[in-house]
Amino acid sequence: MKKNPIGKYLLQNWYYYVFAFGSMALSVFLDMLAPLVTLHIVDDVLVGHKMELLWKYLAAFLLIGAAKALFQYIKEFLFDVSSVRVASQMRGNLFRHVQRLSVEYFDKNNTGELLARVRDDVDRIWDILGFAGMLILEGLICIMMAMVSMVKLDLPLTLVSVAILPFVAGIAIRLEKELDRVYDAISEENAVMNTVAQENLAGVRTVKSFAREPYEIKKFRKHNQKYCDLNMDQARVLMKYDPAISFLTKLMRVLVLLAGGYGVIHGRITLGVLTAFMEYTSKITWPIENVGWLGNCFASAIASNKKLNKILAEEPQIAEPENPVELSKLPGDLEFHHVDFSLHDTPILQDIDFTLKQGHTLGIMGMTGSGKTTIVNLLERFYDVTDGYICLDGHDIRTLPLRTVRDTSSVVMQDVFLFSDTISENVRLGSRSTMKSEEVHNAVSAACASEFVDHLSDQYETVIGERGMGLSGGQKQRLSIARALAKQAPILVLDDSTSALDMETEYEIQSHLAEKKDVSKIIIAHRISSVQSADEILYLDHGRIAERGTHESLMAQKGLYYSTWEAQYGDYHKAKAALEQALPANA
């Protein structure tokens, strides 16, 4: 199973970590010298009355402090730089992996959870590779160096200190286990809460139009409360163990003071040794007292890494062919050869068979849920066919690179999506680096969008809101059509892309499309006016081709297509015919 390669990221930034670790070790080493200076001040100056040595020891204190401050700065700077770089690389690689996943993965997973993984969980790992990890390493080095120094000063006193550590270690292990369990639940609930918030913000107009604010607030409050309760559980775990750890560290210092004081009174050690020993004791207590917070950071990073590994273990269902057929250009001939498609064991399409030659137009109609949009998804190879095959210019699309397959077609999706960017950048999405401004303007004009774009304050540089907020449904559709036209792909697919347009605007767009003789066109629609001029029309029913032919031949069959025409235009034509008959009689 593919995992989050933290070791790989550390190796890529090893030089930062090596110098940071070296600076940390030197800083701690200098910190271990300070108690020895204190020892000599007490024994030589205060007890021995050698005042002439005081300035030398004070100068040593200043030099140690200055050098320690320098190495501390280098250490923290390098840890920050390295952890930021690792987090950036990790987040970039995770996002790249998510982009590689097939559409089927996003059918089963919501965006709120993915946002939590990409943002919050990477941040947790960032903490442990940066500031929190730095403190853990510094604490371990400090404890080891302090223990060595304490052993050199006095072994019996060291044994008194060490006697407490197994109890602290036992508490720390139990604390880690409980925090790991709690934080795993916190991470999951954070993802759910993100999903609820993201859905409500994205659908704020729907919520308001149905006056659902109280219900949505209640739903968010429920998850927010659960998230709060889980964090309170985490706080309770810390509250349960932190006082015990704090008490043990204080007990250790008291026992050292009692044993050391006894040694000083009986002349076994000097007062300076006891003073230095107490300083070393205080240096090993701060890592122990912070074990709860540092353990929390470590547990959260472990839980977050598990979540990231779960995503990274996902493999795209639609993969690049092992030996792809490389083609310089595809003219746009398309063939669906007896295609079947099932999703989750549910048949969607059955025996779909048609050929679309370059420059021709195919119309597709059918009731909602008949499988019209699925044809587009298969053409784009968002999914693979269950049976049969799809060919572009005689090549099975499963043998072509995915980029080639998707570059060959330009699709206006049924669900229009515009980015929060300028109109110009939205239109040039298909060829952002090479498209000229003139091509953008021509595409906007062909999509009948220039009439409102030219009246905007910044025209083509106007920044539109998220998902096209601020634009009407018809304006968004026209910009999405402009984006598809600007790509200049050999196959143009319009999936119910004129449903929000008036008949005059639709007719004008169709006139522009008719002029593109070298472009193959697939027009999926519910309105007969959108497909009646197509070279061939397919009428789908329950995933099968129920009828096929031209507008005239389908009208003559008086089947499903004819029934649709009657539903859309029958009354109008009957009324018109009656009026025409009535006018001569009145005359």
Secondary structure as GFF3:
##gff-version 3
##sequence-region A 1 587
A	DSSP	alpha_helix	6	12	.	.	.	ID=ss1
A	DSSP	alpha_helix	14	40	.	.	.	ID=ss2
A	DSSP	pi_helix	41	47	.	.	.	ID=ss3
A	DSSP	three_ten_helix	51	53	.	.	.	ID=ss4
A	DSSP	alpha_helix	54	100	.	.	.	ID=ss5
A	DSSP	alpha_helix	103	108	.	.	.	ID=ss6
A	DSSP	alpha_helix	111	116	.	.	.	ID=ss7
A	DSSP	pi_helix	117	121	.	.	.	ID=ss8
A	DSSP	alpha_helix	122	129	.	.	.	ID=ss9
A	DSSP	alpha_helix	131	153	.	.	.	ID=ss10
A	DSSP	alpha_helix	155	162	.	.	.	ID=ss11
A	DSSP	alpha_helix	165	202	.	.	.	ID=ss12
A	DSSP	alpha_helix	204	209	.	.	.	ID=ss13
A	DSSP	alpha_helix	213	265	.	.	.	ID=ss14
A	DSSP	alpha_helix	271	289	.	.	.	ID=ss15
A	DSSP	alpha_helix	291	312	.	.	.	ID=ss16
A	DSSP	beta_strand	334	343	.	.	.	ID=ss17
A	DSSP	beta_strand	346	356	.	.	.	ID=ss18
A	DSSP	beta_strand	361	366	.	.	.	ID=ss19
A	DSSP	alpha_helix	372	379	.	.	.	ID=ss20
A	DSSP	beta_strand	387	392	.	.	.	ID=ss21
A	DSSP	beta_strand	395	396	.	.	.	ID=ss22
A	DSSP	three_ten_helix	397	399	.	.	.	ID=ss23
A	DSSP	alpha_helix	402	408	.	.	.	ID=ss24
A	DSSP	beta_strand	409	412	.	.	.	ID=ss25
A	DSSP	alpha_helix	423	427	.	.	.	ID=ss26
A	DSSP	three_ten_helix	428	431	.	.	.	ID=ss27
A	DSSP	alpha_helix	437	446	.	.	.	ID=ss28
A	DSSP	alpha_helix	450	453	.	.	.	ID=ss29
A	DSSP	three_ten_helix	459	461	.	.	.	ID=ss30
A	DSSP	three_ten_helix	466	468	.	.	.	ID=ss31
A	DSSP	alpha_helix	473	487	.	.	.	ID=ss32
A	DSSP	beta_strand	491	495	.	.	.	ID=ss33
A	DSSP	alpha_helix	503	514	.	.	.	ID=ss34
A	DSSP	beta_strand	520	524	.	.	.	ID=ss35
A	DSSP	alpha_helix	528	531	.	.	.	ID=ss36
A	DSSP	beta_strand	536	541	.	.	.	ID=ss37
A	DSSP	beta_strand	544	549	.	.	.	ID=ss38
A	DSSP	alpha_helix	551	557	.	.	.	ID=ss39
A	DSSP	alpha_helix	560	565	.	.	.	ID=ss40
A	DSSP	pi_helix	566	570	.	.	.	ID=ss41
A	DSSP	alpha_helix	571	586	.	.	.	ID=ss42
###
